[in-house]
Amino acid sequence: MRLHHAYTAFDCHNLLGEGCNWSASDQSLWWTDIEAKCVFRWDDNWRAAAVRQLPNRAAFVFPRARGGFVLGFPKCIAITDPTFTDFSKVAEIEPHLAHTRVNDAAIDPFGGIVVGTYNECGREPVGSVYRVAPDGKVAWLFGGVAAANGLAFSPDGQIMYFTDTAEGTIRRFALAPQFVGLAEIGALAGPNIAPGSPDGATVDIEGGYWSARLRGGCVVRIDRSGHLTDRVDMPSMAPTCAALGGEDLRTLFITSRRTRQSSDELLQFPESGNLFRVNVGRAGPPPFSCRV
């Protein structure tokens, strides 16, 4: 197994950093701090960051192909202008469920967004996973979800990955052309493949799945056969999401959190909540374009 060590790229002390994704158009990493109601941009060329305040908690931010951004607010998907001042609702997500909110999401190969929900009041699997098409139409994909995470797609766009953090199995689904349907094809890995619980994830050009291990203090790479090949050790026990980016797409960026960490743990890992980085020597695929 190849071992790597991540270090702080930006000392942001996020309460709950999440949803990181690389934008090729501006050579930047975008992510949110859900609990602080902020969106962050990291300019990797200038090693500089910008922060915008949001009107509500957002679990993800995606640059749009048509300009502006798509945001995952607790109960809706919204679009906004480049200055994050005007917001328009595109789709509602689970308005009938009082205790769930939008959580993890990924841009699919056809320009839509697959998004899952999170039960904020326990581990009961009352949430679901949905697809928001480029025209804003919402399709229910499957239910029985407590904490949707790990959404990612294979480089060829034929496989979708998903995990429920509360259960821990990393599942795989085969996509039908133009996303007219999907079929589960068996697990990539079980819950005990690595320390901690699976959170956010990304996939490299070889099809390796990089899983942030919440409470495990690492990110691991699982190849297409389900074997561990790499581990990134971190100065935080709570990595939350990962994305490959940088000029050559070989830098693994990792968000983390400070919420739900004990005072003793924060003393031991004072960099918790920061944005981390490490060159892992494996490139990410060109990002899919969001057409919502």
Secondary structure, 3 states (H helix, E strand, C coil): CEEEECEEEECCCCCEEEEEEEECCCCEEEEEECCCCEEEEEECCCCEEEEEECCCCCCCEEEECCCCEEEEECCEEEEECCCCCCEEEEEECCCCCCCEEEEEEEECCCCCEEEEEEECCCCCCCEEEEEECCCCCEEEEEEEECEEEEEEECCCCCEEEEEECCCCCEEEEEECHHHCCEEEEEEEECCCCCCCEEEEEEECCCCCEEEEEECCCEEEEECCCCCEEEEEECCCCCEEEEEEECCCCCEEEEEEECCCCCHHHHHHCCCCCCEEEEECCCCCCCCCCECC
